[in-house]
Every structure is written in structure tokens, then in C-alpha cells.
Amino acid sequence: MHSLIKLVVILLLGVAVMLAAATSRQRQAAEPDLLGLAATAGAPSDPVPTGYGPSTAGIPRLVAIGAGECIPCKAMAPIRADLRREYQGVLAVDFYDVWKKPAAARHFGTRVIPTLIFYDAAGRELGRREGYVAKAEILATWARWGVMLHPTAG
């Protein structure tokens, strides 16, 4: 039963991403590319682009791509908030809503929501995780890549 529910959620998320992409293609002709994303969308190893969150030079960054009404994305909101609070100044945590900012989905090459993208302190992508990811798993993923995070707040 759990596998069936998981499959249904994944299928619904896929449909949501496809709808967001279709909507953004329709808007693309009408909206100018104010951030210049069409020209700057690059390989995953490229540094985090300007125009997407505050400057985080020198610290690792977790970019969460999702949507405000996506159930797994909503479930991860408290995790993102905890990480922001506990690792303030040590880890940057950003969230982009693909339904409000479809250019972000295109830029980051998002296939499924939620997607977490892990960047090192130099802004290079280390890897991605798709779907719901628990806080302990996020921290373990950083550790596997050799990024040791030490909480600054409790």
C-alpha cells in the first residue's frame, strides 16, 4: 500500500512539473527574460547563478525547488526552516517555487518536485536529491561529500 501511495505522489508531482513547464513556455513568449536566464542556464557544475538568492560566497548552499501547494514540499518547509536557523552563517538554504517562478525550474533543470541541489562553498553543484528528504538524510548527504556542518544555533 505504501508503495502505491508513493507511486501516485510521484506521478502527480511529475504532472505538476509538466504543467508548470507548459505554462512557462506559454508565458515565455509574452514575458521578457528579465534575469537573462535563457542565456545563462548552464551545466549543473556551473556556479550558482546571480539573481537566485543572496550571495553565499564561502559557504555551502542547499537549493530547494518545489511549490507552495506540493504536499512533499510543504512537509519539507519546517526542515528548511530548521536548517536555516540551526546553520545560520554556515549553510545557505534557498527555496524556489516553480509555480510562481517557472524560470527557476528551467534554470536548475528541475525534473521533479521537490528537488534539493547541494552546492559546495565555491558554488559548484555536488549533487541532487529528488522527492522528500528527511533532515537527517540531508545532513548525512553533506557529510558523505565531506562537508561538515556545525550548528550555530540551537
DRENTORKOL-3810 file (N, C-alpha, C; in nm, 4 decimals):
REM DRENTORKOL-3810
@n.u->0.0830; n.v->-0.1199; n.w->0.0000; ca.u->0.0000; ca.v->0.0000; ca.w->0.0000; c.u->0.0869; c.v->0.1256; c.w->0.0000
@n.u->0.1941; n.v->0.1242; n.w->0.0819; ca.u->0.2836; ca.v->0.2395; ca.w->0.0901; c.u->0.3486; c.v->0.2663; c.w->-0.0462
@n.u->0.3860; n.v->0.1611; n.w->-0.1172; ca.u->0.4480; ca.v->0.1776; ca.w->-0.2491; c.u->0.3499; c.v->0.2380; c.w->-0.3479
@n.u->0.2244; n.v->0.1998; n.w->-0.3398; ca.u->0.1221; ca.v->0.2538; ca.w->-0.4290; c.u->0.1027; c.v->0.4029; c.w->-0.4043
@n.u->0.0972; n.v->0.4423; n.w->-0.2790; ca.u->0.0816; ca.v->0.5843; ca.w->-0.2452; c.u->0.2021; c.v->0.6629; c.w->-0.2948
@n.u->0.3206; n.v->0.6080; n.w->-0.2749; ca.u->0.4425; ca.v->0.6747; ca.w->-0.3193; c.u->0.4415; c.v->0.6913; c.w->-0.4717
@n.u->0.3996; n.v->0.5895; n.w->-0.5429; ca.u->0.3919; ca.v->0.5954; ca.w->-0.6878; c.u->0.2936; c.v->0.7030; c.w->-0.7339
@n.u->0.1777; n.v->0.7097; n.w->-0.6688; ca.u->0.0766; ca.v->0.8101; ca.w->-0.7038; c.u->0.1312; c.v->0.9509; c.w->-0.6792
@n.u->0.1989; n.v->0.9713; n.w->-0.5674; ca.u->0.2560; ca.v->1.1023; ca.w->-0.5367; c.u->0.3601; c.v->1.1404; c.w->-0.6414
@n.u->0.4459; n.v->1.0472; n.w->-0.6776; ca.u->0.5493; ca.v->1.0752; ca.w->-0.7776; c.u->0.4855; c.v->1.1085; c.w->-0.9119
@n.u->0.3825; n.v->1.0353; n.w->-0.9501; ca.u->0.3134; ca.v->1.0639; ca.w->-1.0767; c.u->0.2484; c.v->1.2019; c.w->-1.0739
@n.u->0.1848; n.v->1.2358; n.w->-0.9634; ca.u->0.1220; ca.v->1.3677; ca.w->-0.9511; c.u->0.2261; c.v->1.4788; c.w->-0.9563
@n.u->0.3399; n.v->1.4566; n.w->-0.8935; ca.u->0.4465; ca.v->1.5562; ca.w->-0.8978; c.u->0.4990; c.v->1.5739; c.w->-1.0399
@n.u->0.5127; n.v->1.4635; n.w->-1.1113; ca.u->0.5571; ca.v->1.4714; ca.w->-1.2498; c.u->0.4607; c.v->1.5506; c.w->-1.3355
@n.u->0.3324; n.v->1.5273; n.w->-1.3161; ca.u->0.2304; ca.v->1.6023; ca.w->-1.3900; c.u->0.2380; c.v->1.7505; c.w->-1.3548
@n.u->0.2578; n.v->1.7807; n.w->-1.2271; ca.u->0.2668; ca.v->1.9209; ca.w->-1.1845; c.u->0.3859; c.v->1.9909; c.w->-1.2503
@n.u->0.4996; n.v->1.9228; n.w->-1.2574; ca.u->0.6172; ca.v->1.9826; ca.w->-1.3211; c.u->0.5919; c.v->2.0026; c.w->-1.4699
@n.u->0.5298; n.v->1.9052; n.w->-1.5341; ca.u->0.4998; ca.v->1.9198; ca.w->-1.6771; c.u->0.4037; c.v->2.0355; c.w->-1.7011
@n.u->0.3032; n.v->2.0495; n.w->-1.6151; ca.u->0.2099; ca.v->2.1620; ca.w->-1.6293; c.u->0.2810; c.v->2.2945; c.w->-1.6083
@n.u->0.3696; n.v->2.2994; n.w->-1.5108; ca.u->0.4451; ca.v->2.4224; ca.w->-1.4858; c.u->0.5334; c.v->2.4557; c.w->-1.6053
@n.u->0.5950; n.v->2.3546; n.w->-1.6645; ca.u->0.6800; ca.v->2.3778; ca.w->-1.7818; c.u->0.5967; c.v->2.4257; c.w->-1.9004
@n.u->0.4802; n.v->2.3660; n.w->-1.9202; ca.u->0.3933; ca.v->2.4072; ca.w->-2.0310; c.u->0.3454; c.v->2.5503; c.w->-2.0113
@n.u->0.3083; n.v->2.5836; n.w->-1.8885; ca.u->0.2638; ca.v->2.7191; ca.w->-1.8589; c.u->0.3772; c.v->2.8187; c.w->-1.8807
@n.u->0.4972; n.v->2.7821; n.w->-1.8402; ca.u->0.6097; ca.v->2.8743; ca.w->-1.8563; c.u->0.6436; c.v->2.8939; c.w->-2.0032
@n.u->0.6284; n.v->2.7896; n.w->-2.0865; ca.u->0.6528; ca.v->2.8058; ca.w->-2.2304; c.u->0.5521; c.v->2.9024; c.w->-2.2905
@n.u->0.4265; n.v->2.8960; n.w->-2.2433; ca.u->0.3248; ca.v->2.9872; ca.w->-2.2940; c.u->0.3560; c.v->3.1304; c.w->-2.2528
@n.u->0.4045; n.v->3.1464; n.w->-2.1309; ca.u->0.4365; ca.v->3.2799; ca.w->-2.0809; c.u->0.5656; c.v->3.3336; c.w->-2.1403
@n.u->0.6547; n.v->3.2441; n.w->-2.1795; ca.u->0.7863; ca.v->3.2848; ca.w->-2.2258; c.u->0.7775; c.v->3.3816; c.w->-2.3428
@n.u->0.6850; n.v->3.3589; n.w->-2.4330; ca.u->0.6704; ca.v->3.4469; ca.w->-2.5481; c.u->0.6218; c.v->3.5849; c.w->-2.5047
@n.u->0.5400; n.v->3.5891; n.w->-2.4004; ca.u->0.4827; ca.v->3.7163; ca.w->-2.3558; c.u->0.5714; c.v->3.7896; c.w->-2.2555
@n.u->0.6543; n.v->3.7169; n.w->-2.1806; ca.u->0.7350; ca.v->3.7789; ca.w->-2.0759; c.u->0.8803; c.v->3.7914; c.w->-2.1191
@n.u->0.9399; n.v->3.9070; n.w->-2.0981; ca.u->1.0823; ca.v->3.9201; ca.w->-2.1263; c.u->1.1631; c.v->3.8398; c.w->-2.0250
@n.u->1.2817; n.v->3.7984; n.w->-2.0635; ca.u->1.3707; ca.v->3.7233; ca.w->-1.9751; c.u->1.4503; c.v->3.8220; c.w->-1.8913
@n.u->1.3861; n.v->3.8771; n.w->-1.7872; ca.u->1.4443; ca.v->3.9855; ca.w->-1.7085; c.u->1.5741; c.v->3.9471; c.w->-1.6395
@n.u->1.5867; n.v->3.8209; n.w->-1.6016; ca.u->1.7084; ca.v->3.7789; ca.w->-1.5327; c.u->1.8139; c.v->3.7261; c.w->-1.6294
@n.u->1.7833; n.v->3.7187; n.w->-1.7578; ca.u->1.8787; ca.v->3.6672; ca.w->-1.8548; c.u->1.9038; c.v->3.5188; c.w->-1.8386
@n.u->1.8053; n.v->3.4459; n.w->-1.7883; ca.u->1.8253; ca.v->3.3042; ca.w->-1.7596; c.u->1.8390; c.v->3.2196; c.w->-1.8850
@n.u->1.7733; n.v->3.2570; n.w->-1.9928; ca.u->1.7825; ca.v->3.1771; ca.w->-2.1137; c.u->1.9268; c.v->3.1705; c.w->-2.1610
@n.u->1.9999; n.v->3.2771; n.w->-2.1425; ca.u->2.1381; ca.v->3.2806; ca.w->-2.1872; c.u->2.2337; c.v->3.2220; c.w->-2.0844
@n.u->2.1957; n.v->3.2196; n.w->-1.9562; ca.u->2.2899; ca.v->3.1776; ca.w->-1.8539; c.u->2.2670; c.v->3.0365; c.w->-1.8033
@n.u->2.1579; n.v->2.9732; n.w->-1.8430; ca.u->2.1334; ca.v->2.8380; ca.w->-1.7939; c.u->2.2452; c.v->2.7487; c.w->-1.8420
@n.u->2.3208; n.v->2.6909; n.w->-1.7476; ca.u->2.4380; ca.v->2.6141; ca.w->-1.7863; c.u->2.4390; c.v->2.4753; c.w->-1.7272
@n.u->2.5550; n.v->2.4160; n.w->-1.7294; ca.u->2.5736; ca.v->2.2814; ca.w->-1.6784; c.u->2.5573; c.v->2.2815; c.w->-1.5271
@n.u->2.5181; n.v->2.1652; n.w->-1.4697; ca.u->2.4986; ca.v->2.1597; ca.w->-1.3253; c.u->2.6235; c.v->2.1970; c.w->-1.2456
@n.u->2.7431; n.v->2.1830; n.w->-1.3035; ca.u->2.8640; ca.v->2.2151; ca.w->-1.2289; c.u->2.8955; c.v->2.3642; c.w->-1.2305
@n.u->2.8202; n.v->2.4432; n.w->-1.3076; ca.u->2.8418; ca.v->2.5873; ca.w->-1.3097; c.u->2.8078; c.v->2.6448; c.w->-1.1731
@n.u->2.8725; n.v->2.7559; n.w->-1.1354; ca.u->2.8394; ca.v->2.8182; ca.w->-1.0074; c.u->2.6933; c.v->2.8605; c.w->-1.0029
@n.u->2.6407; n.v->2.8753; n.w->-0.8817; ca.u->2.5035; ca.v->2.9204; ca.w->-0.8628; c.u->2.4891; c.v->3.0559; c.w->-0.9309
@n.u->2.3834; n.v->3.0748; n.w->-1.0094; ca.u->2.3694; ca.v->3.1990; ca.w->-1.0843; c.u->2.3348; c.v->3.3174; c.w->-0.9953
@n.u->2.3691; n.v->3.4363; n.w->-1.0442; ca.u->2.3255; ca.v->3.5558; ca.w->-0.9751; c.u->2.1768; c.v->3.5712; c.w->-1.0015
@n.u->2.1093; n.v->3.6419; n.w->-0.9157; ca.u->1.9656; ca.v->3.6597; ca.w->-0.9317; c.u->1.8857; c.v->3.5503; c.w->-0.8624
@n.u->1.9540; n.v->3.4494; n.w->-0.8094; ca.u->1.8861; ca.v->3.3420; ca.w->-0.7380; c.u->1.9375; c.v->3.3378; c.w->-0.5950
@n.u->1.8799; n.v->3.4236; n.w->-0.5141; ca.u->1.9126; ca.v->3.4242; ca.w->-0.3727; c.u->2.0314; c.v->3.5131; c.w->-0.3403
@n.u->2.0566; n.v->3.5293; n.w->-0.2108; ca.u->2.1648; ca.v->3.6160; ca.w->-0.1667; c.u->2.3010; c.v->3.5563; c.w->-0.2005
@n.u->2.4017; n.v->3.6399; n.w->-0.2025; ca.u->2.5373; ca.v->3.5924; ca.w->-0.2245; c.u->2.5758; c.v->3.5015; c.w->-0.1084
@n.u->2.6286; n.v->3.3857; n.w->-0.1398; ca.u->2.6652; ca.v->3.2901; ca.w->-0.0354; c.u->2.8100; c.v->3.2461; c.w->-0.0532
@n.u->2.8915; n.v->3.3352; n.w->-0.1073; ca.u->3.0312; ca.v->3.3012; ca.w->-0.1297; c.u->3.0942; c.v->3.2514; c.w->-0.0004
@n.u->3.1623; n.v->3.1393; n.w->-0.0104; ca.u->3.2357; ca.v->3.0877; ca.w->0.1038; c.u->3.1610; c.v->2.9907; c.w->0.1923
@n.u->3.0309; n.v->2.9697; n.w->0.1683; ca.u->2.9569; ca.v->2.8700; ca.w->0.2473; c.u->2.8774; c.v->2.7797; c.w->0.1540
@n.u->2.8560; n.v->2.6553; n.w->0.1949; ca.u->2.7741; ca.v->2.5645; ca.w->0.1141; c.u->2.6311; c.v->2.6170; c.w->0.1025
@n.u->2.5620; n.v->2.5694; n.w->0.0008; ca.u->2.4254; ca.v->2.6169; ca.w->-0.0244; c.u->2.3356; c.v->2.4994; c.w->-0.0622
@n.u->2.2178; n.v->2.4974; n.w->-0.0039; ca.u->2.1151; ca.v->2.3995; ca.w->-0.0376; c.u->2.0033; c.v->2.4743; c.w->-0.1079
@n.u->1.9778; n.v->2.4372; n.w->-0.2328; ca.u->1.8704; ca.v->2.4991; ca.w->-0.3098; c.u->1.7561; c.v->2.3984; c.w->-0.3174
@n.u->1.6401; n.v->2.4392; n.w->-0.2696; ca.u->1.5208; ca.v->2.3546; ca.w->-0.2744; c.u->1.4287; c.v->2.4090; c.w->-0.3828
@n.u->1.3913; n.v->2.3218; n.w->-0.4753; ca.u->1.2994; ca.v->2.3573; ca.w->-0.5822; c.u->1.1687; c.v->2.2841; c.w->-0.5539
@n.u->1.0594; n.v->2.3563; n.w->-0.5510; ca.u->0.9316; ca.v->2.2939; ca.w->-0.5204; c.u->0.8172; c.v->2.3860; c.w->-0.5531
@n.u->0.7078; n.v->2.3692; n.w->-0.4812; ca.u->0.5903; ca.v->2.4537; ca.w->-0.4988; c.u->0.5173; c.v->2.4633; c.w->-0.3653
@n.u->0.4571; n.v->2.5775; n.w->-0.3421; ca.u->0.3884; ca.v->2.6019; ca.w->-0.2165; c.u->0.2733; c.v->2.5072; c.w->-0.1889
@n.u->0.2113; n.v->2.4561; n.w->-0.2926; ca.u->0.0965; ca.v->2.3674; ca.w->-0.2739; c.u->0.1309; c.v->2.2196; c.w->-0.2920
@n.u->0.2562; n.v->2.1883; n.w->-0.3129; ca.u->0.3019; ca.v->2.0492; ca.w->-0.3274; c.u->0.3127; c.v->1.9880; c.w->-0.1878
@n.u->0.2474; n.v->1.8752; n.w->-0.1653; ca.u->0.2428; ca.v->1.8138; ca.w->-0.0319; c.u->0.3828; c.v->1.7798; c.w->0.0209
@n.u->0.4678; n.v->1.7082; n.w->-0.0549; ca.u->0.6022; ca.v->1.6800; ca.w->-0.0021; c.u->0.6839; c.v->1.8075; c.w->0.0199
@n.u->0.6624; n.v->1.9082; n.w->-0.0654; ca.u->0.7331; ca.v->2.0360; ca.w->-0.0492; c.u->0.6900; c.v->2.1035; c.w->0.0804
@n.u->0.5603; n.v->2.0995; n.w->0.1086; ca.u->0.5087; ca.v->2.1568; ca.w->0.2339; c.u->0.5680; c.v->2.0834; c.w->0.3543
@n.u->0.5807; n.v->1.9509; n.w->0.3416; ca.u->0.6359; ca.v->1.8716; ca.w->0.4516; c.u->0.7816; c.v->1.9060; c.w->0.4766
@n.u->0.8510; n.v->1.9515; n.w->0.3741; ca.u->0.9923; ca.v->1.9861; ca.w->0.3902; c.u->1.0138; c.v->2.1298; c.w->0.4366
@n.u->0.9106; n.v->2.2130; n.w->0.4345; ca.u->0.9243; ca.v->2.3529; ca.w->0.4761; c.u->0.9814; c.v->2.3666; c.w->0.6176
@n.u->0.9328; n.v->2.2906; n.w->0.7169; ca.u->0.9901; ca.v->2.3033; ca.w->0.8514; c.u->1.1367; c.v->2.2578; c.w->0.8565
@n.u->1.1720; n.v->2.1628; n.w->0.7720; ca.u->1.3111; ca.v->2.1158; ca.w->0.7678; c.u->1.4003; c.v->2.2280; c.w->0.7164
@n.u->1.3563; n.v->2.2947; n.w->0.6090; ca.u->1.4343; ca.v->2.4070; ca.w->0.5556; c.u->1.4482; c.v->2.5169; c.w->0.6608
@n.u->1.3396; n.v->2.5450; n.w->0.7311; ca.u->1.3428; ca.v->2.6484; ca.w->0.8352; c.u->1.4400; c.v->2.6104; c.w->0.9471
@n.u->1.4371; n.v->2.4832; n.w->0.9888; ca.u->1.5300; ca.v->2.4356; ca.w->1.0926; c.u->1.6750; c.v->2.4509; c.w->1.0465
@n.u->1.7017; n.v->2.4097; n.w->0.9231; ca.u->1.8384; ca.v->2.4195; ca.w->0.8710; c.u->1.8838; c.v->2.5653; c.w->0.8642
@n.u->1.7958; n.v->2.6539; n.w->0.8178; ca.u->1.8299; ca.v->2.7975; ca.w->0.8128; c.u->1.8658; c.v->2.8498; c.w->0.9517
@n.u->1.7840; n.v->2.8135; n.w->1.0498; ca.u->1.8032; ca.v->2.8625; ca.w->1.1860; c.u->1.9279; c.v->2.8000; c.w->1.2501
@n.u->1.9410; n.v->2.6698; n.w->1.2422; ca.u->2.0487; ca.v->2.5991; ca.w->1.3116; c.u->2.1858; c.v->2.6194; c.w->1.2480
@n.u->2.1891; n.v->2.6465; n.w->1.1174; ca.u->2.3170; ca.v->2.6584; ca.w->1.0474; c.u->2.3350; c.v->2.7976; c.w->0.9873
@n.u->2.2768; n.v->2.8973; n.w->1.0524; ca.u->2.2856; ca.v->3.0357; ca.w->1.0054; c.u->2.4323; c.v->3.0775; c.w->0.9934
@n.u->2.4692; n.v->3.1279; n.w->0.8762; ca.u->2.6064; ca.v->3.1696; ca.w->0.8516; c.u->2.6999; c.v->3.0575; c.w->0.8116
@n.u->2.6513; n.v->2.9328; n.w->0.8211; ca.u->2.7321; ca.v->2.8159; ca.w->0.7872; c.u->2.6780; c.v->2.7472; c.w->0.6618
@n.u->2.5469; n.v->2.7579; n.w->0.6416; ca.u->2.4795; ca.v->2.6956; ca.w->0.5284; c.u->2.3702; c.v->2.7892; c.w->0.4798
@n.u->2.3694; n.v->2.8159; n.w->0.3510; ca.u->2.2611; ca.v->2.8950; ca.w->0.2912; c.u->2.1538; c.v->2.7976; c.w->0.2446
@n.u->2.0290; n.v->2.8292; n.w->0.2727; ca.u->1.9173; ca.v->2.7451; ca.w->0.2322; c.u->1.8167; c.v->2.8327; c.w->0.1588
@n.u->1.7934; n.v->2.8003; n.w->0.0307; ca.u->1.7016; ca.v->2.8778; ca.w->-0.0524; c.u->1.5899; c.v->2.7891; c.w->-0.1045
@n.u->1.4730; n.v->2.8491; n.w->-0.1279; ca.u->1.3589; ca.v->2.7775; ca.w->-0.1833; c.u->1.3037; c.v->2.8560; c.w->-0.3011
@n.u->1.2789; n.v->2.7877; n.w->-0.4118; ca.u->1.2191; ca.v->2.8494; ca.w->-0.5303; c.u->1.0917; c.v->2.7750; c.w->-0.5643
@n.u->0.9819; n.v->2.8487; n.w->-0.5710; ca.u->0.8511; ca.v->2.7941; ca.w->-0.6049; c.u->0.8374; c.v->2.7957; c.w->-0.7567
@n.u->0.8352; n.v->2.6765; n.w->-0.8179; ca.u->0.8325; ca.v->2.6673; ca.w->-0.9642; c.u->0.7002; c.v->2.7135; c.w->-1.0233
@n.u->0.5961; n.v->2.7189; n.w->-0.9430; ca.u->0.4680; ca.v->2.7674; ca.w->-0.9947; c.u->0.4644; c.v->2.9193; c.w->-0.9960
@n.u->0.5421; n.v->2.9817; n.w->-0.9090; ca.u->0.5495; ca.v->3.1276; ca.w->-0.9058; c.u->0.6663; c.v->3.1797; c.w->-0.9892
@n.u->0.7710; n.v->3.0990; n.w->-1.0023; ca.u->0.8912; ca.v->3.1401; ca.w->-1.0745; c.u->0.9378; c.v->3.0245; c.w->-1.1634
@n.u->0.8647; n.v->2.9986; n.w->-1.2740; ca.u->0.8993; ca.v->2.8852; ca.w->-1.3597; c.u->1.0385; c.v->2.8955; c.w->-1.4205
@n.u->1.0922; n.v->3.0149; n.w->-1.4316; ca.u->1.2277; ca.v->3.0305; ca.w->-1.4850; c.u->1.3289; c.v->2.9578; c.w->-1.3963
@n.u->1.3019; n.v->2.9504; n.w->-1.2667; ca.u->1.3922; ca.v->2.8799; ca.w->-1.1753; c.u->1.3938; c.v->2.7313; c.w->-1.2080
@n.u->1.2789; n.v->2.6745; n.w->-1.2378; ca.u->1.2722; ca.v->2.5324; ca.w->-1.2733; c.u->1.3538; c.v->2.5059; c.w->-1.3987
@n.u->1.3410; n.v->2.5930; n.w->-1.4965; ca.u->1.4177; ca.v->2.5766; ca.w->-1.6207; c.u->1.5668; c.v->2.5914; c.w->-1.5943
@n.u->1.5995; n.v->2.6950; n.w->-1.5208; ca.u->1.7411; ca.v->2.7212; ca.w->-1.4960; c.u->1.8094; c.v->2.6044; c.w->-1.4261
@n.u->1.7458; n.v->2.5545; n.w->-1.3209; ca.u->1.8064; ca.v->2.4482; ca.w->-1.2427; c.u->1.7834; c.v->2.3095; c.w->-1.3028
@n.u->1.7136; n.v->2.3012; n.w->-1.4156; ca.u->1.6920; ca.v->2.1722; ca.w->-1.4808; c.u->1.6100; c.v->2.0771; c.w->-1.3950
@n.u->1.5087; n.v->2.1300; n.w->-1.3302; ca.u->1.4262; ca.v->2.0507; ca.w->-1.2393; c.u->1.3360; c.v->1.9557; c.w->-1.3171
@n.u->1.3373; n.v->1.8281; n.w->-1.2777; ca.u->1.2511; ca.v->1.7279; ca.w->-1.3403; c.u->1.1334; c.v->1.6923; c.w->-1.2513
@n.u->1.1561; n.v->1.6953; n.w->-1.1201; ca.u->1.0571; ca.v->1.6510; ca.w->-1.0219; c.u->1.0626; c.v->1.7478; c.w->-0.9046
@n.u->0.9479; n.v->1.7715; n.w->-0.8423; ca.u->0.9494; ca.v->1.8488; ca.w->-0.7188; c.u->0.9035; c.v->1.7593; c.w->-0.6049
@n.u->0.9612; n.v->1.7771; n.w->-0.4890; ca.u->1.0733; ca.v->1.8634; ca.w->-0.4574; c.u->1.2065; c.v->1.8072; c.w->-0.5087
@n.u->1.2993; n.v->1.8985; n.w->-0.5364; ca.u->1.4376; ca.v->1.8644; ca.w->-0.5698; c.u->1.5272; c.v->1.9475; c.w->-0.4805
@n.u->1.6271; n.v->1.8829; n.w->-0.4233; ca.u->1.7291; ca.v->1.9522; ca.w->-0.3452; c.u->1.8582; c.v->1.9489; c.w->-0.4252
@n.u->1.9232; n.v->2.0655; n.w->-0.4357; ca.u->2.0504; ca.v->2.0744; ca.w->-0.5066; c.u->2.1545; c.v->2.1208; c.w->-0.4049
@n.u->2.2613; n.v->2.0447; n.w->-0.3936; ca.u->2.3673; ca.v->2.0706; ca.w->-0.2966; c.u->2.4847; c.v->2.1365; c.w->-0.3673
@n.u->2.5244; n.v->2.2564; n.w->-0.3205; ca.u->2.6375; ca.v->2.3296; ca.w->-0.3764; c.u->2.7473; c.v->2.3415; c.w->-0.2716
@n.u->2.8721; n.v->2.3300; n.w->-0.3149; ca.u->2.9825; ca.v->2.3496; ca.w->-0.2211; c.u->3.0063; c.v->2.4986; c.w->-0.1979
@n.u->3.1045; n.v->2.5311; n.w->-0.1157; ca.u->3.1300; ca.v->2.6705; ca.w->-0.0795; c.u->3.1745; c.v->2.7548; c.w->-0.1988
@n.u->3.2265; n.v->2.6898; n.w->-0.3044; ca.u->3.2681; ca.v->2.7617; ca.w->-0.4249; c.u->3.1521; c.v->2.7789; c.w->-0.5235
@n.u->3.0356; n.v->2.7227; n.w->-0.4910; ca.u->2.9189; ca.v->2.7369; ca.w->-0.5773; c.u->2.9057; c.v->2.6277; c.w->-0.6822
@n.u->2.9848; n.v->2.5211; n.w->-0.6729; ca.u->2.9746; ca.v->2.4098; ca.w->-0.7676; c.u->2.8759; c.v->2.3058; c.w->-0.7156
@n.u->2.7939; n.v->2.2536; n.w->-0.8054; ca.u->2.6959; ca.v->2.1530; ca.w->-0.7652; c.u->2.7660; c.v->2.0230; c.w->-0.7290
@n.u->2.7303; n.v->1.9692; n.w->-0.6107; ca.u->2.7816; ca.v->1.8401; ca.w->-0.5658; c.u->2.6895; c.v->1.7272; c.w->-0.6080
@n.u->2.5588; n.v->1.7524; n.w->-0.6057; ca.u->2.4614; ca.v->1.6503; ca.w->-0.6405; c.u->2.3210; c.v->1.6962; c.w->-0.6096
@n.u->2.2261; n.v->1.6046; n.w->-0.6374; ca.u->2.0836; ca.v->1.6340; ca.w->-0.6196; c.u->2.0146; c.v->1.5182; c.w->-0.5505
@n.u->1.9036; n.v->1.5526; n.w->-0.4864; ca.u->1.8125; ca.v->1.4529; ca.w->-0.4294; c.u->1.6727; c.v->1.4931; c.w->-0.4715
@n.u->1.5971; n.v->1.3994; n.w->-0.5232; ca.u->1.4596; ca.v->1.4271; ca.w->-0.5660; c.u->1.3625; c.v->1.3600; c.w->-0.4701
@n.u->1.2491; n.v->1.4262; n.w->-0.4488; ca.u->1.1482; ca.v->1.3750; ca.w->-0.3575; c.u->1.1739; c.v->1.4240; c.w->-0.2161
@n.u->1.0876; n.v->1.3811; n.w->-0.1258; ca.u->1.1003; ca.v->1.4197; ca.w->0.0145; c.u->1.2314; c.v->1.3645; c.w->0.0703
@n.u->1.3050; n.v->1.4468; n.w->0.1428; ca.u->1.4292; ca.v->1.4042; ca.w->0.2078; c.u->1.4247; c.v->1.4545; c.w->0.3518
@n.u->1.4404; n.v->1.3636; n.w->0.4455; ca.u->1.4385; ca.v->1.3986; ca.w->0.5878; c.u->1.5639; c.v->1.4780; c.w->0.6245
@n.u->1.5546; n.v->1.5536; n.w->0.7330; ca.u->1.6647; ca.v->1.6386; ca.w->0.7779; c.u->1.7918; c.v->1.5567; c.w->0.8028
@n.u->1.7789; n.v->1.4432; n.w->0.8691; ca.u->1.8965; ca.v->1.3597; ca.w->0.8975; c.u->1.9627; c.v->1.3129; c.w->0.7675
@n.u->1.8809; n.v->1.2817; n.w->0.6673; ca.u->1.9348; ca.v->1.2407; ca.w->0.5369; c.u->2.0076; c.v->1.3554; c.w->0.4681
@n.u->1.9544; n.v->1.4755; n.w->0.4810; ca.u->2.0196; ca.v->1.5928; ca.w->0.4211; c.u->2.1573; c.v->1.6123; c.w->0.4841
@n.u->2.1636; n.v->1.6072; n.w->0.6158; ca.u->2.2909; ca.v->1.6247; ca.w->0.6854; c.u->2.3879; c.v->1.5113; c.w->0.6529
@n.u->2.3366; n.v->1.3891; n.w->0.6415; ca.u->2.4216; ca.v->1.2752; ca.w->0.6054; c.u->2.4751; c.v->1.2898; c.w->0.4630
@n.u->2.3938; n.v->1.3467; n.w->0.3744; ca.u->2.4383; ca.v->1.3687; ca.w->0.2368; c.u->2.5534; c.v->1.4682; c.w->0.2347
@n.u->2.5404; n.v->1.5775; n.w->0.3096; ca.u->2.6512; ca.v->1.6728; ca.w->0.3190; c.u->2.7774; c.v->1.6019; c.w->0.3694
@n.u->2.7639; n.v->1.5221; n.w->0.4736; ca.u->2.8786; ca.v->1.4530; ca.w->0.5331; c.u->2.9439; c.v->1.3578; c.w->0.4329
@n.u->2.8619; n.v->1.2868; n.w->0.3536; ca.u->2.9175; ca.v->1.1954; ca.w->0.2527; c.u->3.0040; c.v->1.2698; c.w->0.1523
@n.u->2.9726; n.v->1.3950; n.w->0.1254; ca.u->3.0511; ca.v->1.4758; ca.w->0.0319; c.u->3.1640; c.v->1.5498; c.w->0.1021
@n.u->3.1848; n.v->1.5203; n.w->0.2295; ca.u->3.2949; ca.v->1.5801; ca.w->0.3027; c.u->3.2666; c.v->1.7198; c.w->0.3558
@n.u->3.1411; n.v->1.7621; n.w->0.3524; ca.u->3.1044; ca.v->1.8936; ca.w->0.4039; c.u->3.0534; c.v->1.8746; c.w->0.5457
@n.u->3.1343; n.v->1.9160; n.w->0.6426; ca.u->3.0971; ca.v->1.9018; ca.w->0.7828; c.u->3.0330; c.v->2.0319; c.w->0.8302
@n.u->2.9085; n.v->2.0245; n.w->0.8633; ca.u->2.8336; ca.v->2.1415; ca.w->0.9086; c.u->2.8239; c.v->2.1372; c.w->1.0603
@n.u->2.8492; n.v->2.2503; n.w->1.1229; ca.u->2.8383; ca.v->2.2599; ca.w->1.2681; c.u->2.7324; c.v->2.3636; c.w->1.3012
@n.u->2.6302; n.v->2.3237; n.w->1.3771; ca.u->2.5224; ca.v->2.4165; ca.w->1.4091; c.u->2.5736; c.v->2.5415; c.w->1.4813
@n.u->2.5106; n.v->2.6542; n.w->1.4483; ca.u->2.5463; ca.v->2.7793; ca.w->1.5133; c.u->2.4405; c.v->2.8236; c.w->1.6128
@n.u->2.3208; n.v->2.7640; n.w->1.6027; ca.u->2.2098; ca.v->2.7986; ca.w->1.6934; c.u->2.1412; c.v->2.6707; c.w->1.7344
@n.u->2.0712; n.v->2.6739; n.w->1.8434; ca.u->2.0078; ca.v->2.5526; ca.w->1.8926; c.u->1.8633; c.v->2.5582; c.w->1.8844
END
